[in-house]
Amino acid sequence: MGYVAIKGGGRAIAGAEAAVEALRCAEGEQGTPLSLSAIEQQLRLLTSRVVSEGGLYHPRLAALAIKQMQGDTLEAAFALRAYRSTKPRLMDLPVQDTRRMRLIRRISSAFKDIPGGQMLGPTTDYALRLMRLDLANESAEDFRAVSRRFLDGVGDADLPDTFPKVVDALREEGLLPPLTRRAHAAFDITRDPLVFPVPRSAALATMARAETGSLLAIAYSNMRGYGDVHPTIAELRVGYVPVMLPHPVTGEPIEAGEVLMTECEVVAMYEGDTTEGPLTFTLGYGACFGHNEVKAISMAILDRALQKGMRDGPANPSEDPEFVLLHVDGVDSMGFTSHYKMPHYVTFQSDMDRLRTTQDKATTAQPQPEGAQA
């Protein structure tokens, strides 16, 4: 591509930045700036999305990015990822156990009764999608009263610290293949480029910070007929996973904190040959930062589809690792799309010259009508 250097324009660029900032504060002296706490708590699902797509678990910085970018999730994820790139890496974590997740939500569509019971938790799945006009004039007292009423109604139920996994019960019955130890270390997409074919860990890591809408669109194409994954959710979990680090002296694992995560395991139709062993269901897995149920489910469906494509060759776009993994990163997609706003004067002038030349040749080659003078 051809680009040209632009001289000057510094004042215009500064003016554009000032205009953006002025629109953020358009209410003027009567306005109240959004606090980071308000964004993090009241727009928690938006914060979760930016944390996930930014690839950095820091809800407060995600709230700051949302405020700075005026709610643009792609730009906010870009800013969060850029901030992450400035920080040193202290260590690599060992494998974390999501079985120890402190759950706030846990459901299964495979069974009515699951070990430990279903836990609906915070969800709008069972609410009407109607506008709540009362929120338009919500007072501060009404706002604070919501939490008081909820906490007053919460009992002292003795909940267990952990809940068993549904897929473990399926494995015990031989309906899922046994767990196998990973042969190689997990692929680090932040340090190594994707060179196809890639291991499954690279696909999972790429999708974990992918743009939610992109994952949903490609997963939906598989469900709609450009693929054959029609899964059942064995378990969908939302909760806080303890981060275990080795003690610097003893080496024993100690809890350094916890991160909010969404995890989804879907069971799909069985595959295989009875000559190679008993038939089992197949499993798709999805996990990401924050409360992102649609993303985790889409990721699990695509994980199952990509496993099929890696084994048998892709028959559909959603089964092609190169197609999926190179087109779901929101920061990458946004950057390439936005670059078309940059000056393309040289290339467009060349296109116009070629078009004019082609038009002239076509006009010259046309037969002249009888009696016309050359």
N, C-alpha and C positions, 0 to 999 in steps of 0.2 A: 504494500500500500504506500501511497505517497502522501506525505504531510508537508506542511509549510510552517516555518516559524512565524509567529505573530509578534510584531513590534508594538510596544505600548500596551494599552488595555489594562494597565494596573489599576487605574482609578475606576474603570468599569467593573472589574472583578471585585474590588473592595466595596463598590456600591451594591453589587449583587448580594454579597454576604450581609451587608447591612440591611438590605430589603428582607432577606430571610429572617434575620433576627427581629426586625420590626414586626413582621407578621406573627412571629411567636409571641410577641408582647402586644398584640393588636388591641387588647382591652385598655391599654394605656394605664393611667393612674388608678383606675378603678379595678384593675385586674389583680389577681392573686397568683403568684407563681406556683406551679406544681412542685410539691416536695417529692424527693426520691422515695420516701416511705410510702406516700400516697400512690405513686406509680407502681411500686413493687407489690403492694398489698391489694389495692383496688383493681389494678390491671394485671393481676398475677398470671393469667394465661398468656397475655402478651409478653410479659417478662420471661415466662418459661420458654416461649418460642424463640426469643432473641438469645437467651442463654444457650438453648440447644443449637441453633443455627450458627451462633458465634463460636461454639466449641470451647467456651470458657465458663465454668460454673462460678459466677459472681453476680448474684441477683441485683446487688446495689449498683454495680457498674452497668449492668444491662438496663436498669431503670434510668441511669444517667444518659446512656446512649439513646434510649427512647425519647427522653426529653430533648436532647440536643438535636435529634433528627426528626422531631415533631411527629413521632408515631410511625415513621417509615421503617418497617421491620428489616428490610434488606439493607438499608443504610446503617441501621443500628447494629445489625450483625456484623457488617463490614467494620464499623468502628471498634466493636468489641474484639474482633479477631485481630485487628491491627494493634490494639493495646496488648493483646496476648503475645504478639510477636516480639514485643520489646522486653519481655520478662525472661529471666534465665530459667532453665529447667533444672530443678534441684535433684530429682530422682524419678525413677520409674516405679509405679505402684505394682505390687503383686496383684494377682487375680482377686477381685472383690466378690464376696458371697452375697448375692441378692436374696438368698433365703433369710438373711438377718434383717431384711427391710422392715422398718417401722411403718406399718401400713396405715394409710388414710383411706384407701379404696382398694377393693379386691372383688372381682366378679369372674364368673365363668359362664359361657353360653353352652358348654358341652354337657354340664350336669346341673340339675336343680340343687342337689345337696353336694357340697364339696367339703373335704376335711377342714375344719375350722369355721366353715360357714361363709356365705356370701356377705360382703360388706359394701353397701352402695356408696357411702362416703359422699364427698362434694361432687355433684354432677347435675347437669341440666337434662339428662337423658329422659327423665320422666316428667318434665315440666312442659307446659304449653309454650310454643314459640310466639308469644304475643308481647307487644310492647307494654312495658310497665310505666304508664304515664305518671304514676305517683313519684317516680324517681326524678322526674324533671324538676320538682320543687322540694326535694328532700332537705329537711333542716338538719343542722348539726346534731340536735337532740335525737331526732328520729334515727339518724345514722348510728349514733352511739348506742341507742336502745336495742338495735338488732343483735349485737354481740351479747348484751346482758340477757336478753330473752333466751338466746340459744344456750348460753352457759348455764342458766338456771334450769333448763330442761335436760341437761346432760346428767345422766345417772353415774353411779360409781361402779360401773360394770368392770369386772376383773378380766381384762383382755390379755391374752397371751402375748409374750414378747415377739414370737415369730409364728408363722403359719406354714404348714407343709405345702409343697408344690403339687399341683394337680398332675403335672406330667410325671412326677415320681411314681404316683399310683399306676399310671398307664404303663410305665416301664416295668414295674413289678409284675404286671400281668403279661408282659411280653408283647404289648401292643405298639411299643415304640422301640427303636433300636437302642442298645445300651450306649452309655456315654463312653467316648473314647478320649484318650489324652491327646492334646494338641501336639503335633510333631515338631512344630517350629514356633518361635516367638511371634507374638502378635505383630502384624504389619503396622508401621508407624506412618500414617499418611501425611503427617506434618514434616517429615524429614526425608521420605523416600517418594519418588514419583511413581504414579501408577503405570506400570508396564505390563500389558496384558500377555498372557493370562495372569490374573492376580489371585491370591488366596482368599478364602472366605472372610478372614479377619479384615482384610483390606476393604472388602465390599461392605461389611457391617460398620466399620469405622467411617467410611465415606457417607453412608446413609444416616449415621447417627447425627451428623452435623449438616445434613442436606436440608434444602428448603422444603417446608412442609407441603406446600401446594404442588411442587414438582413430584414428590414421592406419591402424593395422593393421585395425581393425574395418571401416572404410569401404572400404579397398582390398580387403579380403576379400569384401565384398558385391559388388564389381565382378567379381571373379574367379569368384564362385559363381553368377553369372547375372544380377545386376542391373547389367549392363554387358557389354562385349565385349572387354575388355583381357586377353588371355592372352599375356603377354610372354615373351620369352627374354632372359636377362641377357647382354648383350653383354660387359659388364665390371663387376665389383664390386671396388673398391679400398679398402684401409684403409692409411693411412700418415700421415706428417707433411708438411704443406704449408709451404714456406718463406713467411714473410710479408715481402713486399717493400715498402719505404717509400722515398719520394724523399728523397735526401740534402738536408738543409736549406740547403746552400750550392750544390752543383753540380746538384742536381735529379736526379742519376743514381739508379736504384733500388738499394737496399742491403738485405741481409737483416737484419731486426730480431729474428727468432725463428722459431718454427715452431709449428703447431697440428696436433693429431691430428684427422683427419677421415675420414669414410666417404663414398664416392662411388659411385653406381650409375647405370648407363645401360642401359635396357631397350629392346629392339627389339620393336615390335608389328606387326601385319599392315598391309600397305600399303593406302593409300587414295588416291583421286584419280580423275581423268578423263584418259584418254589424249589427249584434245583439248587439255588444258591443259599437256601435257608428259609425260615418262616417269613411270610409276608408281615410287614408292619406298616403302621401309619408313618407319614413323613411329617417333619416338624419345621416350622419357620419361626425365626426369632427376631424380635425388635426391642431395642432399648435406647433411651435418649434422656438427656437432662430435662428436668422440669416436668410439669403436668401437661403432657402432649399425647393424648390418647389416639387421635387420628393418625398422627405421625408414626407412633409405635406400631399400630395395626398395619398401616401401609408398608412400613419397613419389614414387618414379619412376612407379609404376603410376597414382597419382592425378594426377600431372602430365600423363600421357598422356590420362587420362580427362577432365580439365578442359579440355585443349586441344580435344578433340572437343566438349565441352559449350559452350565459348565460341564455337566456330565454327558448330555446327549447332543449338544449343539443347539443354538437358539432357533426356535421355530417362530417366535414372536418377538417384537421389540422389547417387551418386559423381561424376556429371558436372555437378552444379550448384555453381558456385563459391560462391554465397552459403550453401548448405547445408553444404558441406565446410569452408570457411575460417572460418565463424563457430562451428563446433562441435568443432574439434580442439585448441584451446588448453586445456591442462590447468589452468593457473592460473585462467583465466576460468571454465571449467566448474566447478572445485572451489569457487571463490568463490561462484558463484551457488547451487550445491547447499548449501554450508555456511551460507548466509545464512538458510536455513529453520530453523536452530537458534536464531536470534535471536527475541526476543519478537514475536509476532504477535497480541497480545491483542485489539487493537481490531478487526482484520479478522475474527478468529474469533468474537468476540462478535457482530459484525454477521451473520456466516453463521448462527450459532445463532438469532438473532432472526428472520431470514428463514425458516429451516426451521420454527421453532415456529409462526410465523404461517401458513405454508403448511399445516402439519399441522392447525391449528385450523380453517382454512377448509375443508379437505377433510373433516374430521369433521362440521362444521356442514352441509355440502352433501350429506352422505349421507342417503338416504331413511330415515325412521324406521319401525321395524316397527309393524304394526297393533296398536293397543291401547296403544302407548307414549305417555306424557305428555311434552309439550314441556317 
